[in-house]
Amino acid sequence: MHRLPLHALVATGALALVACNPFRSPMKQAPVVQVSARDANANARWHGTLTSPSNLAGAVQMTGSIAMTPGSNTANTNVALLLANASPGGVHPWQLHRGQCGMDDGVFGAASDYRTLKVDEYGRASGSATVPVVMPSDGRYFVSVGASEANTSTIVACGNLAPPTQ
């Protein structure tokens, strides 16, 4: 009978123990890479930052973020907005437009596609809209936030959207 040297036998045993570790179940481990359906739109997401115009410095200093993503079907576009540092209790109309802040080429979709933002007691608001327009692949877009329902022409926050990275 052929005998293995002791160090080879110890090395083989240690390798078997590591490979078959009874304390580490492969069923209870998180996968090395996690994939989610949310990642599918990562390269189709337009995004931007909301800020108050410089002429309102000292009076209003709203901030926030905006995103435009493909809708649930090819005929829709989703637009989402997060607003911060607004006056608690404020009510603000908002819309996505074609063009850039200060150079408005018209509302993307219809004004009625966008529900008014209601600011909470912490000065934050969020809104989203599903616009029945095909998601654009190019162009210039921005989101504007109006001072109030009665004063939609005074813009208290605006942000240009950057196109998706290709």
C-alpha positions in Angstrom: 0.0 0.0 0.0 1.2 3.5 -0.9 1.3 6.1 1.9 1.0 9.8 1.4 3.5 12.0 3.3 1.9 13.7 6.3 2.1 17.2 4.9 0.3 16.2 1.7 -2.4 14.5 3.7 -2.9 17.7 5.9 -3.0 19.9 2.8 -5.6 17.7 1.1 -7.7 17.7 4.3 -7.5 21.4 4.7 -8.5 22.0 1.1 -11.5 19.6 1.5 -12.6 21.4 4.7 -12.4 24.9 3.0 -14.3 23.7 0.0 -17.0 22.0 2.0 -17.2 24.4 4.9 -20.2 23.2 6.9 -20.5 26.7 8.6 -21.0 28.5 5.3 -24.1 27.6 3.3 -24.1 28.7 -0.4 -27.9 29.1 0.0 -27.5 31.8 2.6 -24.9 34.0 0.9 -25.6 37.2 -1.0 -24.7 36.9 -4.7 -21.5 38.5 -5.8 -23.3 40.7 -8.4 -26.9 41.8 -7.9 -28.9 42.8 -10.9 -32.1 44.8 -10.6 -34.8 45.9 -13.1 -34.1 49.5 -12.0 -30.6 49.3 -13.6 -32.1 48.8 -17.1 -32.8 52.5 -17.5 -29.4 53.7 -16.1 -28.2 54.6 -19.6 -31.5 56.2 -20.6 -31.8 58.5 -17.6 -31.7 62.3 -18.0 -30.8 64.0 -14.8 -30.3 67.5 -13.4 -30.1 69.7 -10.3 -32.6 72.3 -9.3 -31.5 75.6 -7.9 -33.1 79.0 -7.3 -32.2 81.7 -9.8 -29.4 84.1 -8.8 -31.8 87.1 -8.7 -33.6 85.4 -5.7 -30.4 85.0 -3.7 -31.1 85.8 -0.1 -34.8 85.4 -0.5 -35.2 81.9 -1.8 -32.6 79.2 -1.9 -34.4 76.0 -3.1 -32.4 73.0 -4.2 -33.3 69.6 -5.6 -32.9 67.0 -8.2 -34.8 66.0 -11.4 -34.8 62.9 -13.6 -36.5 61.9 -16.8 -36.7 58.2 -17.6 -38.5 55.9 -20.1 -42.1 55.2 -19.1 -43.7 51.8 -18.7 -44.2 51.7 -22.4 -42.5 53.3 -25.4 -45.2 56.0 -25.6 -44.6 57.4 -22.1 -41.9 59.4 -20.3 -41.6 59.6 -16.5 -40.4 62.8 -14.9 -39.5 62.9 -11.2 -38.5 65.8 -9.0 -37.3 66.2 -5.4 -37.3 69.7 -3.9 -35.6 70.8 -0.7 -35.2 74.0 1.3 -38.6 75.4 0.3 -41.0 77.3 2.6 -43.0 74.8 4.6 -46.6 74.6 3.5 -45.8 76.1 0.1 -47.6 75.0 -3.0 -45.7 75.1 -6.3 -46.6 74.3 -9.9 -43.8 72.6 -11.9 -43.2 71.3 -15.4 -40.7 69.9 -17.7 -40.0 72.1 -20.7 -38.0 72.0 -23.9 -35.1 74.4 -24.0 -32.9 75.5 -21.1 -33.5 77.6 -18.0 -34.2 81.1 -19.2 -34.9 80.0 -22.8 -38.3 78.2 -22.8 -39.3 76.4 -25.9 -42.6 75.1 -24.5 -43.9 72.5 -22.0 -43.0 68.8 -22.6 -46.5 67.2 -22.9 -49.3 69.2 -21.4 -49.4 71.4 -18.3 -52.1 69.2 -16.9 -49.6 66.2 -16.8 -47.9 67.8 -13.8 -49.5 67.9 -10.3 -48.7 70.7 -8.0 -46.0 70.2 -5.4 -47.0 70.5 -1.7 -44.1 71.3 0.6 -44.0 69.4 3.9 -43.1 70.8 7.3 -39.4 70.1 6.6 -39.3 72.2 3.4 -39.3 69.2 1.1 -41.6 68.1 -1.7 -41.6 65.5 -4.4 -43.5 65.0 -7.5 -43.7 62.8 -10.5 -45.5 62.8 -13.8 -46.1 60.2 -16.6 -46.2 62.2 -19.8 -47.8 60.6 -22.8 -44.9 61.5 -25.1 -42.2 59.2 -26.4 -38.9 59.5 -24.4 -36.6 61.8 -26.2 -33.1 60.6 -27.1 -31.7 64.1 -27.8 -32.5 67.8 -27.3 -32.5 70.2 -24.4 -34.8 70.0 -21.4 -35.3 71.7 -18.1 -37.7 71.7 -15.1 -39.1 74.9 -13.7 -40.8 75.4 -10.4 -43.3 78.3 -10.1 -43.7 80.6 -7.1 -47.4 79.7 -6.7 -50.6 78.7 -8.6 -51.4 82.4 -8.8 -47.8 83.4 -9.8 -46.6 80.7 -12.2 -44.4 83.1 -14.2 -42.1 83.8 -11.3 -39.6 80.8 -11.3 -38.3 80.0 -7.8 -36.2 76.9 -8.9 -35.0 75.7 -12.3 -32.7 72.9 -13.5 -31.3 71.9 -16.9 -31.3 68.1 -17.6 -28.1 66.4 -18.8 -28.6 63.7 -21.4 -27.9 60.1 -20.7 -24.3 58.9 -20.9 -23.7 56.7 -23.9 
